[in-house]
Amino acid sequence: MTMPDVEASLSTRAAAAFADYRAGDRQALHTLVAAVTPVLWHVARSCGLSPQNAEDTVQTTWLRLVEHADAIASPQAVLGWLCTTTKREAWRVQRLARTVDSVDTTDVFDLEPEGSTPHDPATVAAMNDEARRLWQHFVTLTPKCQQILRVVCMGGAPDYAGLADAMGVPIGSIGPTRGRCLAALRRALLDDPDWSLT
């Protein structure tokens, strides 16, 4: 079994796990799912799906991968294939549902993971308020900015080639677009009198 470096990019880790899976290592599919599911979930959410519909969409994407694993030309293409399949399935679900849910701040921030030490109630309240304000400003960004920031934030080590392929944009546009989007979010937060950086 291939053991990719933990610092390797997401597309490199995904390609290695997928190659192992196609070579007969069934455990490698679990490795692939664990590595890529957070990104796929954010891709689905960036298409406007509710958390429940996003979960269903990601599950459908994994089913499609198992059904079509032999049709993917190269293991290096698997991340792009998964992201594209997720987007298409999300659009299909969205057409059927004809609803777009607002962003739910609890879908990214898990303030008290299982097994963690409970936070002081005042600290939790402050963290929740900060998260709510951040997401209020996040949803005012353009859909493209929201998608890029969601995927980049969850994608592990930066891999602009993989992200460009997965999102269908030129590789040279990822970095500058990410920078502009982060700058816009920062400006919005700094202009908010209730936002605190402490």
N, C-alpha and C positions, 0 to 999 in steps of 0.2 A: 504494500500500500504506500502511495506517495504521501510524504509528510511535509506539507508546505510550511515555510517559515511563518511564524505568527505575525511577523511584520509585513508579510506579502500583501499585495493589494487584494481587494475583494474578488476582482475578476480572475486573478491568478489562483486564489484559493478555490474559487468556484470551478474553474477549469480542471484543476487537479482532482477535486472530489468527483466531478462528473466523469472524468477519464477513468478513475478507479471504479466508479459505479458501472460504467459500460464494460469494464473488464471483468465484472462479476462480483465485485465487492459490494454487497448489499448495504453494509454499514456506512459506506461512503455517501449513500443517499441521505442518511441522517445528518452527516457532516455538512452536506450541501444545503439541506433544509435549514439547519441551525444558522449557517452563515448568511444565507440570502433572504430568509423570510422577513427580517425586519425591513430590508430595503423594499421588498415587494409590497409589504403592508403599507409603507409610506407612498409608494407609487399608486396603489389603489386609492388611498385616502386623498392624494393630490388630484385625483380625477373626480372628487366630490362624493365619494361613497361614505356611508355611515360606517362606524366601527364593525358592526355585525356583517354588513355587506362586503366590507373590505376583507374580513376573515374568510367569508365564503369564496370570494374571488381568488384569494391566495391559495386556498385549498384546491380550487378548480385548476389553477395554474400548475400546481404540483401534479395533479392527476394527468393533465395534458402532457407534462414532461415524461411521465412514466409511459404514457401511450405512444409518444413520438420520439423517444430517446434516440432511436436508431436513425431518425431522419435529420438530426442536427449534424451539420457537416463537420464541425470541429468542436472539441471541448472548449476552446477559447471563445466560441460564440454563445455559450450557454447562458451567461449573464444577460446579454442583450436579448436573447430569445425569451428568457423568463420575464424580463421587464416589458418587452413588447406584448407578450401573451397576457400579462397582467393588465396592461393598459386596454387591450382589446376586450378582454373579459369585463373589465370595469365599465367600459363604454356600453357593452351589451346589457349589463345589469342596470346601469343608469337609465338606459332607454326603456327598459322594462318597468323600473320603479318610478320613473319620471319625478324623482325627488332628489334634492341635494341637501344633505344635512350640514349644519354648521360644524366648525371644528370644535371638538370636545377636548378641553385641556387635559382631561384625565387619560387620554389615549396615549400620551407619550410620557407624562410624568407619573412615575410610581414612587411616591414619596416615602412609602414604608414597605420595601420589599420583604417578603416572607423571611423570617429569621433575623431581621435587622433589629437594632435597638430602637425602641420608640423615641420619637423626637418630643421635645417640649411642646405643648400645645401652642404656645405663642410663636415658636419657630415654625411649626407646621402651618399656622395661619399666615405668617409672613411669606413663606415659600409658595403657598397656594395663591396669595394675592399677586406675588411677583410673576408666577406662571400665567395667571389669568391675564395680566396686563401685557406680558410678552406675546401671548397668542392673540390678543385683541389687535395688536399692531401687525403681527405676522399675517393675519388674514386680509390686511389691507394691501399687501404686496401683490404684484401681478401673479397670475396663475403660474407663469413660467418661473418666476422667482421662488414661489412656494414649492414647486416641484423640485427645482435644483437644490434648494436648501434642505428639503426633507431627505432627498436621496444622498447628498453629500454628507450630511450630518450622520446618517446611519450606515454609510458605506465603508467605514474603516479607513485604512490608509488610502490617500487620494490616488485615484487611477483614472485620469481624465480620458484616456482612450476608451476604457471600458464604459465609463459613464456616457461619453459622447455617443458611442454605439448604442447603448441601451436606451438613451433618450432621443436618439435620432437628430442630434445637432452636431455642428462642426466641432472638432476637438479644440480648436483655438478659441472657441467661444465660452467654454466651461469656466475657466479661471476668471476672465474678466467679468462674465455675467455673475458669477458667485460673488466677486468683490463688490460689484454695483448693488447687488441684492442685500448683502450684509451692510453696506454703507447706508442704504435706504432704511433698513430696519434700525440701525443704530441712530440715525437722525430722528426717526419717529420716536424712539425711546427717550432720547435726550430732550426732545421737545415736549415730552409728557411731564407735567409738573409733579405728578404722583409717582413717577418711576424713580427708583433709588438704586444706585450701583453698589450700595453697601450691603 
